[in-house]
Amino acid sequence: MKLSTCITMILTFSVSSVYAANVSSPIQIGIAVAQTSNVALFGQEQIIGAGIAEKYFNGKSGVNGTRIKLVMQDTGGDEAGAINAFQNLISKEKVVGIVGPTLSQQAFAADPVANRLKVPVIGPSNTAKGIPQIGEFIGRVSAPVAKVAPYAVRQAMKQNPKIKRVAILYAQNDAFSSSETVTFQETVKNMKLQTVTLQKFMTTDTDFTTQATAVLGAKVDLVIVSGLAADGGNLVKQLRQLGYMGIIIGGNGFNSANLFPVCGKNCDGILVAQAYSPEANNPTNKAFVADYRATYKKDPPQFSAQAFTAVQVFVEGLRKVEAATGKKITQMDLAVVRTELNKTLRKGSYITPLGEITLDKDGDVNQKTFYVSQIKMDAGGKVGKFVIVK
Amino acid sequence: MDAVQFLQNFINGISIGSVYAIFALGYTLVFSILGIINFAHGAVFTLGAYLTYSLAVGRFGIGGLLADLQIPFQFSFSVSLLIGSILSGLAGVLVERCAFRPLRSRGADPLLALVSSLGVALVAVNVIQYLVGSEIYSFPSDVYGDIRPAFVIHFGEKLVVVRTVQMVIFAVSLLVLALLGYMIGYTRIGKALRAVAENASTASLLGINVDRFILYTFFLSGFLGGMAGSLVGTSFGIAGPYFGVSYGLKGLAVIVMGGLGSIPGAVLGGLIIGLAEAFVPSEYSAYKEAIAFAFLFAVLMIRPQGFLGRSQMQKV
């Protein structure tokens, strides 16, 4: 027997065995994010957000009286870990849908597995181009970088309308940064600004003297950096130390408190576009922020808000499935629930901590409001926070 | 490239090149005595940076087992640098005791010592990670006291900027090189070290305690490694426990380019690699390491012994 025939038979068997069961009570939703590895910092924020959503929606009678239960699986920071977590959640835990994974790079590896087995996935933080196009069962609540990034440039122009000359720097060995910089470059061009110098670096670099002196020599009014917290923060620090006084915009990689110890007081003033503001004025966000603040004594970060939103989309989708079919989810076949849920997710809008959102036919998020934050460091340069600017 | 740009690149190059030189000297000292490369040198580099940071800031850090553990004292940067380097020197001695002496006493192949030093390096880096986490540590911007972070020299429309930390690195490196040169050339310890390097058996017959001088060498090597790590750390931050690894590779490139075992060669090699990196146009500076190593490859093709290797080699 050919190997491919063998694999097909095994897959068919495992898929059919997965299908031949009703949904358990409480209804299980899988959370596959990074709880270990260097991505864990983001993953842990996501776990918190999802946990608050579980408590909040169960407090509001779950899915029309049936409680939901989150099943956590650690993906680690790599692709293999994400695939394993997805397989476990689908075959062993028999979840109705999956929230995850943390990284776009992991999504490109693990999402096809779920799509093949017809299990709906909502990406809470996958912002790279092409994620919803992986398949009909794949969606996301994290707005793609192309939609978010231009807001920061507009804010910079608002703060200094005289900006003409721009320096753009990006980490060329990071897929996300390389794709983000294209958006920034297009935005700068569309706004009739001039990119005077385009510099590349590596996420592993520590010495940015060459780039920083080149930027200073180019006499620019605005610097845009697409990199991760470590390299990007170091670059900002060296730019400021060399005397660059103009506005700095950081990409999504700067959207992390990990940046603060790297550039210290030199982080002050950096503009970062964000998909979430704790100040968003709707009841879901207010409840979310209140719960988060009560436990952690600070404002919730974007990653937590997006994970909450992903769980919310599933819960509201399940409620709609019950309404449409007139049956309890727990009395329906798992495979049917997964397919119906996936169809329903793309209908109607959701009032979430991210504001009002809808999912388009591809499963991509349409978010109405975006925000720009400015980093404010304390006098000692140790503690920082993102302050929404208007 | 105009003259101003040339001057800017030259300043950037000699500043980082000088710290490459003192780091590479640590490799050279051990190589000239034992004829092997100490792969744990990169780990000592990392350790030195963390030690100096902790002493200068007064606490261990933000992550790992020692997170937020305060130290009851806090020193100025210069004192922290000195103590951090001395402690790194002692770590170098520990490396010799763990990775080199047991094998040497059994007459093992030098290749085994090389592998055991690699093992010690991996263990050390992981212990560091366990203790202080993998977060990035940045020295406070006022670590040198209340002095301006950079100086700008105007040449008409153009300007050359020099970070204060670049000047500090260059000055400290020059001072260390001068002291080391004096010690090796003109003191009894230096003469004894050179004798051991020339021929350990003969030196032993002349009454020199070879084992003790090997220990001194490892102390000096660790001292230089720790100091280089601290200087790089103040300039660019400590980018996690593995940040010594890439510098370790660069240090190897430096000693190979300068000539294995040659002290002037290590200094020359350091400056050349530093300048080679600095003169890579900024648009391509993401490739600077590739270009520096390609340059090394080209040099070895023409002169396999390095610039000052073998024929003019001055052993310690």
Interface residues (C-beta under 8 A of the other chain):
Chain A: N38 Q172 N173 T197 L198 Q199 K200 F201 M202 T204 D205 T206 D207 F208 T209 T210 Q211 T213 A214 L216 G217 A229 A230 G233 N234 K237 Q238 R240 Q241 L242 G243 N258 P261 V262 C263 G264 K265 N266 G381
Chain B: Q5 Q8 N9 N12 S15 I16 I62 S134 E135 I136 Y137 S138 P140 S141 P149 A150 V152 K158 L159 V161 R163 T164 V165 Q166 V232 S235 F236 G237 A239 G240 F243 S246 E277 A278 V280 S282 E283 Y284 S285 A286 K288
